[in-house]
Amino acid sequence: MKIALIIPMNSSDSGRSFYDYKFYSTFLLSRRYISYLLAIPTLASLTPACHEIRVFDENIEDIDYTWEADLVGISVRTMYAGRAYAISEEYRKRGVRTVLGGIHPSMCPEEAAQYCDSVVKGEAESIWATLLKDAEAGSLKRLYEAQGFTDLKSAPAVDRSALSRDRYLQNIVQTTKGCPYHCEFCSVYAFDGQKIRNKTIEQVIAEIRDINSTGSKYKKKNAIFFADDNIIADKTFARELFEALRPHDINWSCQASINISQEDELLGLMRDSGCGAILIGFETISRENLEAMHKEINQRYDYAEAIQKIQSYGILVHSAFIVGYDYDSEAIFDELIAFIDETRLLMPLINVLTPFPGTELFKRLESSGSAFLQSIER
């Protein structure tokens, strides 16, 4: 079969979105983009060589609907679900079967099923081969649901060969999945589970070597973002990983919880192996909001001290905040600006509170809305 794998444009239907870096990439860098979705090269690695694959990432290129695909797979996040549905519908008008997968269809399978021929719920590693066989036989099912979580140690190597890799500012590598925390606004624990799963160090280094073997013409070193939700969730694994990265001459960044500020040995290893920045979800400077979020780990640390400690190792602190939580007032904006200036945070991401499907926040607000409507009816 001819299979098109698609990353939808990272913007709202109006084309204006907080998450949309495309305008800046287009204007400054001739339609280069910050990075790709790892789901797509993962699907490529799961696809037998007998099939022909083309990847279309709308953030760097137009979708070629004239390429006669037999099957289309679209990776969907909530922020651009509307665009993903529109792409799927366009293919279906042309008589092409479509499959939607990713976190949004996994949390909202009934909604997604309205816009495609098949929905993948959960991780694709145990599903994709069966789905392809069914598609070849003309017996594609409406729903394929993963049972349990993937053993990352047995997963095939990620296949990035179909990506236009010189069009991205950085590569994506993921060494672990899962998060032990239970933050109210976050869907990670619902999709990836709360138990930490990891690849082997050998698997990760093989990915690094593959990335280095096809280095970008735009930079001397490859830039890599480790997409682990918390790269130090398993500190023993993290220590081994950082030591193994040191000889490979890469610039890398990652996500970590705030307690990295107390791990001098790990910070030293990160610096020495090429780490330039750590993204930390501070979420809010309000203690009341931290309690409402169930962000218990953040409540134990002084933000300014933690930031200064990390910066003392020559590592920049990239930050994420949420505005619009229960205890925010208009004053929060000026307070947050002052805090960011004082602590010299790198490119702070200011997110508007969004109740993503699958989160406890979504359930709470949905329940509150139902109770409110019931009170009106009474």
C-alpha positions as CSV (number, residue, x, y, z in Angstrom):
1,M,0.0,0.0,0.0
2,K,0.9,3.7,-0.4
3,I,0.6,5.2,3.1
4,A,0.5,9.0,3.9
5,L,1.5,9.9,7.4
6,I,0.4,13.4,8.3
7,I,1.3,16.0,11.0
8,P,-1.4,18.7,10.9
9,M,-0.6,22.4,11.1
10,N,0.1,23.4,14.7
11,S,-2.6,26.1,14.9
12,S,-6.3,26.7,15.4
13,D,-8.7,26.8,12.5
14,S,-8.3,30.6,12.3
15,G,-4.6,30.1,11.9
16,R,-3.9,32.1,15.1
17,S,-2.7,30.2,18.1
18,F,-0.4,30.5,21.0
19,Y,1.2,27.2,20.0
20,D,1.8,28.3,16.4
21,Y,5.5,29.0,15.7
22,K,4.9,28.7,11.9
23,F,4.6,32.4,11.2
24,Y,8.0,33.1,12.8
25,S,9.6,30.0,11.2
26,T,8.3,31.0,7.7
27,F,9.3,34.6,8.0
28,L,12.8,34.1,9.4
29,L,13.8,30.6,8.3
30,S,12.2,29.9,4.9
31,R,9.6,27.6,6.3
32,R,11.7,25.7,8.8
33,Y,9.9,24.6,12.0
34,I,10.9,23.9,15.6
35,S,10.4,20.1,15.4
36,Y,8.3,17.2,14.3
37,L,5.9,14.9,16.2
38,L,7.7,11.7,17.2
39,A,4.5,9.7,16.6
40,I,5.0,9.9,12.9
41,P,8.5,8.4,12.6
42,T,7.4,5.9,15.2
43,L,4.6,4.8,12.9
44,A,7.1,4.6,10.0
45,S,9.3,2.3,12.1
46,L,6.3,0.0,12.7
47,T,5.4,-0.1,9.0
48,P,6.7,-3.1,7.0
49,A,9.1,-2.3,4.1
50,C,6.7,-3.6,1.5
51,H,4.6,-0.4,2.0
52,E,5.5,3.0,0.5
53,I,5.5,5.9,3.0
54,R,5.3,9.6,2.5
55,V,5.2,12.0,5.4
56,F,3.5,15.4,5.1
57,D,4.1,17.9,7.9
58,E,1.9,20.9,7.2
59,N,4.2,23.1,9.3
60,I,6.9,22.9,6.7
61,E,5.1,21.8,3.5
62,D,1.7,21.5,1.8
63,I,-0.1,18.2,1.7
64,D,0.0,16.7,-1.7
65,Y,-3.5,15.3,-2.0
66,T,-2.7,14.2,-5.6
67,W,-0.3,11.6,-4.3
68,E,-2.5,8.6,-4.6
69,A,-2.4,7.1,-1.1
70,D,-4.3,3.9,-0.2
71,L,-4.3,4.8,3.5
72,V,-3.8,8.0,5.5
73,G,-2.6,8.1,9.2
74,I,-3.0,11.4,11.0
75,S,-1.5,12.1,14.5
76,V,-3.9,14.3,16.5
77,R,-3.5,16.5,19.5
78,T,-6.4,18.4,21.0
79,M,-5.0,21.9,20.0
80,Y,-5.4,21.1,16.3
81,A,-8.0,18.4,16.2
82,G,-10.2,20.5,14.0
83,R,-7.5,20.8,11.4
84,A,-6.9,17.0,11.6
85,Y,-10.6,16.3,11.0
86,A,-10.6,18.6,8.0
87,I,-7.7,16.8,6.4
88,S,-9.3,13.5,7.1
89,E,-12.5,14.6,5.5
90,E,-10.7,15.9,2.4
91,Y,-9.1,12.5,1.9
92,R,-12.3,10.7,2.4
93,K,-14.0,12.8,-0.3
94,R,-11.3,11.5,-2.5
95,G,-12.1,7.9,-1.6
96,V,-9.1,7.4,0.6
97,R,-9.4,5.6,4.0
98,T,-8.2,7.5,7.0
99,V,-7.0,6.6,10.5
100,L,-6.8,9.0,13.4
101,G,-4.6,8.3,16.4
102,G,-2.8,10.1,19.2
103,I,-3.9,11.5,22.5
104,H,-7.0,13.3,21.4
105,P,-8.7,10.4,19.6
106,S,-7.6,8.2,22.5
107,M,-9.5,10.4,24.9
108,C,-12.4,11.2,22.5
109,P,-12.8,8.1,20.3
110,E,-16.5,8.7,19.6
111,E,-15.8,12.3,18.5
112,A,-12.9,11.3,16.3
113,A,-14.8,8.4,14.7
114,Q,-17.2,10.9,13.0
115,Y,-14.3,12.1,10.8
116,C,-12.4,9.0,9.8
117,D,-12.7,5.4,8.9
118,S,-10.8,4.0,11.9
119,V,-9.6,5.3,15.3
120,V,-6.5,4.1,17.2
121,K,-7.0,4.3,20.9
122,G,-3.7,4.2,22.9
123,E,-0.2,3.5,21.8
124,A,0.1,2.1,18.3
125,E,3.0,-0.3,18.8
126,S,0.8,-3.3,19.4
127,I,-1.9,-2.2,16.9
128,W,-0.4,-0.9,13.7
129,A,0.7,-4.1,12.1
130,T,-2.8,-5.6,12.5
131,L,-4.5,-2.5,11.3
132,L,-2.3,-2.5,8.1
133,K,-3.2,-6.2,7.4
134,D,-6.9,-5.4,7.8
135,A,-6.6,-2.4,5.5
136,E,-4.9,-4.5,2.8
137,A,-7.7,-7.1,3.2
138,G,-10.4,-4.4,3.0
139,S,-11.6,-5.2,6.5
140,L,-10.5,-2.1,8.4
141,K,-12.2,-1.9,11.8
142,R,-13.7,1.2,13.3
143,L,-11.7,1.0,16.5
144,Y,-8.3,-0.5,17.4
145,E,-7.6,-0.3,21.1
146,A,-4.2,-1.0,22.8
147,Q,-4.3,-3.3,25.8
148,G,-1.8,-2.0,28.3
149,F,1.3,0.0,27.7
150,T,4.2,-0.7,25.3
151,D,7.4,-2.2,26.5
152,L,9.8,0.5,25.2
153,K,12.8,-1.9,25.5
154,S,11.3,-4.1,22.7
155,A,10.2,-1.2,20.5
156,P,11.8,-0.9,17.0
157,A,14.2,1.9,16.3
158,V,12.5,5.2,15.4
159,D,12.6,5.7,11.6
160,R,13.2,9.4,10.8
161,S,14.2,8.7,7.1
162,A,11.0,10.0,5.6
163,L,11.2,13.3,7.4
164,S,12.6,16.5,5.8
165,R,15.1,16.7,8.6
166,D,16.9,19.8,7.4
167,R,13.7,21.7,7.8
168,Y,13.6,21.3,11.6
169,L,15.5,23.2,14.2
170,Q,15.9,20.2,16.5
171,N,15.4,16.5,16.6
172,I,13.1,14.7,19.1
173,V,14.2,11.7,21.2
174,Q,12.1,10.1,24.0
175,T,13.8,7.7,26.4
176,T,11.0,7.2,29.0
177,K,7.2,7.4,29.2
178,G,4.9,7.8,32.1
179,C,4.7,10.2,35.0
180,P,4.2,9.4,38.7
181,Y,2.5,12.7,39.5
182,H,-1.2,13.4,39.2
183,C,-1.5,17.1,38.3
184,E,-5.1,18.0,37.7
185,F,-4.6,19.8,34.4
186,C,-2.3,17.2,32.8
187,S,-3.3,14.3,30.6
188,V,0.1,12.5,30.6
189,Y,-0.7,10.1,33.4
190,A,-4.0,9.2,31.7
191,F,-2.4,8.4,28.3
192,D,1.1,7.2,29.3
193,G,0.4,5.8,32.7
194,Q,2.0,6.6,36.1
195,K,4.7,3.9,36.0
196,I,8.0,5.0,34.4
197,R,8.9,2.9,31.3
198,N,12.3,3.3,29.7
199,K,14.3,2.3,26.6
200,T,17.7,0.8,27.1
201,I,20.7,3.1,27.1
202,E,21.9,1.2,24.0
203,Q,18.6,2.0,22.2
204,V,18.9,5.7,23.0
205,I,22.6,6.0,21.9
206,A,21.7,4.2,18.6
207,E,19.1,7.0,18.0
208,I,21.7,9.6,18.7
209,R,24.2,8.0,16.3
210,D,21.5,7.9,13.6
211,I,20.7,11.6,14.1
212,N,24.4,12.5,14.1
213,S,25.0,10.5,10.9
214,T,22.6,12.8,9.0
215,G,23.6,16.1,10.6
216,S,21.9,19.3,9.5
217,K,23.7,21.6,7.1
218,Y,22.5,24.6,9.2
219,K,24.5,23.8,12.3
220,K,27.7,22.1,13.4
221,K,26.1,20.2,16.2
222,N,22.7,18.5,16.2
223,A,20.2,19.9,18.6
224,I,18.0,17.3,20.4
225,F,15.1,17.8,22.7
226,F,14.4,14.9,25.0
227,A,10.6,14.7,25.1
228,D,10.4,12.6,28.3
229,D,7.9,14.3,30.6
230,N,10.4,14.2,33.4
231,I,13.9,13.1,32.4
232,I,14.9,12.5,36.0
233,A,11.9,10.5,37.0
234,D,14.2,7.5,37.3
235,K,17.4,9.0,38.6
236,T,19.5,5.8,38.2
237,F,18.5,5.6,34.5
238,A,19.1,9.4,34.1
239,R,22.6,9.2,35.5
240,E,23.5,6.4,33.1
241,L,21.9,8.3,30.2
242,F,23.8,11.5,30.9
243,E,27.1,9.7,31.2
244,A,26.5,7.8,27.9
245,L,25.6,11.1,26.1
246,R,28.9,12.8,26.9
247,P,31.0,11.4,24.0
248,H,28.5,12.2,21.3
249,D,28.9,16.0,21.1
250,I,25.3,17.1,21.0
251,N,23.4,20.2,22.2
252,W,20.4,19.0,24.1
253,S,17.5,20.2,26.2
254,C,14.8,18.4,28.2
255,Q,11.9,18.6,30.6
256,A,12.4,17.9,34.3
257,S,10.7,18.4,37.6
258,I,11.8,21.2,39.9
259,N,13.7,18.9,42.2
260,I,16.5,18.7,39.6
261,S,17.7,21.8,41.5
262,Q,18.7,19.6,44.4
263,E,20.6,17.1,42.3
264,D,24.2,18.5,42.0
265,E,25.6,15.3,40.5
266,L,22.9,15.1,37.8
267,L,23.2,18.8,37.0
268,G,27.0,18.4,36.5
269,L,26.5,15.4,34.3
270,M,23.9,17.2,32.3
271,R,26.1,20.2,31.8
272,D,29.1,18.1,30.8
273,S,27.1,16.1,28.3
274,G,25.7,19.1,26.4
275,C,22.5,20.1,28.2
276,G,21.8,23.8,27.5
277,A,18.3,24.2,28.9
278,I,15.7,22.5,31.1
279,L,12.0,23.1,30.7
280,I,10.3,23.1,34.1
281,G,6.5,23.3,34.6
282,F,6.3,26.0,37.3
283,E,2.6,26.4,36.4
284,T,1.9,29.2,38.8
285,I,3.4,31.5,41.4
286,S,0.3,31.1,43.6
287,R,0.5,28.6,46.4
288,E,-3.3,28.3,46.4
289,N,-3.3,27.4,42.8
290,L,-0.5,24.8,43.3
291,E,-2.7,23.1,45.8
292,A,-5.7,23.2,43.5
293,M,-3.6,21.7,40.7
294,H,-2.3,18.9,43.0
295,K,1.2,20.0,42.0
296,E,2.6,18.9,45.3
297,I,6.2,18.7,44.3
298,N,6.4,22.4,43.4
299,Q,5.0,23.4,46.8
300,R,8.2,22.1,48.5
301,Y,10.6,24.5,46.6
302,D,11.5,28.1,46.5
303,Y,11.3,28.9,42.8
304,A,13.9,31.7,42.8
305,E,16.4,29.5,44.7
306,A,15.8,26.5,42.4
307,I,16.2,28.6,39.2
308,Q,19.4,30.2,40.5
309,K,20.9,26.8,41.4
310,I,20.2,25.4,37.9
311,Q,21.5,28.5,36.2
312,S,24.7,28.3,38.3
313,Y,25.6,25.2,36.3
314,G,25.4,27.2,33.0
315,I,22.0,25.7,32.1
316,L,19.2,27.9,31.1
317,V,15.8,27.5,32.7
318,H,12.9,27.2,30.1
319,S,9.6,27.7,31.9
320,A,5.9,27.0,31.5
321,F,3.0,28.7,33.4
322,I,-0.8,28.5,33.3
323,V,-3.0,31.5,33.8
324,G,-6.7,31.4,34.5
325,Y,-6.7,28.9,37.4
326,D,-9.1,29.2,40.4
327,Y,-7.1,31.7,42.5
328,D,-5.8,34.0,39.7
329,S,-6.9,37.6,39.6
330,E,-6.0,40.4,37.1
331,A,-2.9,41.1,39.3
332,I,-1.4,37.7,38.3
333,F,-0.2,39.1,34.9
334,D,2.0,41.9,36.4
335,E,3.2,39.6,39.2
336,L,4.2,36.9,36.7
337,I,6.0,39.4,34.4
338,A,8.0,40.7,37.4
339,F,8.9,37.1,38.5
340,I,10.1,36.2,35.0
341,D,12.2,39.3,34.8
342,E,13.7,38.8,38.2
343,T,14.7,35.2,37.6
344,R,15.8,35.6,34.0
345,L,13.8,32.7,32.6
346,L,14.3,31.6,29.1
347,M,11.3,32.0,26.7
348,P,8.5,31.5,29.2
349,L,5.5,29.7,27.9
350,I,2.3,31.3,29.2
351,N,-0.6,28.9,28.7
352,V,-4.3,29.8,29.1
353,L,-6.0,27.2,31.3
354,T,-7.5,24.5,29.1
355,P,-9.4,21.5,30.3
356,F,-8.0,18.8,28.1
357,P,-10.0,15.6,27.7
358,G,-8.9,12.8,30.0
359,T,-7.7,15.2,32.8
360,E,-9.1,15.5,36.3
361,L,-9.6,19.2,35.5
362,F,-11.9,18.3,32.6
363,K,-13.9,16.0,34.8
364,R,-14.2,18.7,37.5
365,L,-15.4,21.4,35.2
366,E,-17.7,19.1,33.3
367,S,-19.2,18.0,36.6
368,S,-19.5,21.7,37.7
369,G,-21.1,22.6,34.5
370,S,-23.7,19.8,34.7
371,A,-24.5,20.8,38.3
372,F,-24.9,24.4,37.2
373,L,-27.3,23.4,34.4
374,Q,-29.3,21.2,36.7
375,S,-29.7,24.0,39.2
376,I,-31.0,26.3,36.4
377,E,-33.4,23.6,35.3
378,R,-34.7,23.3,38.9
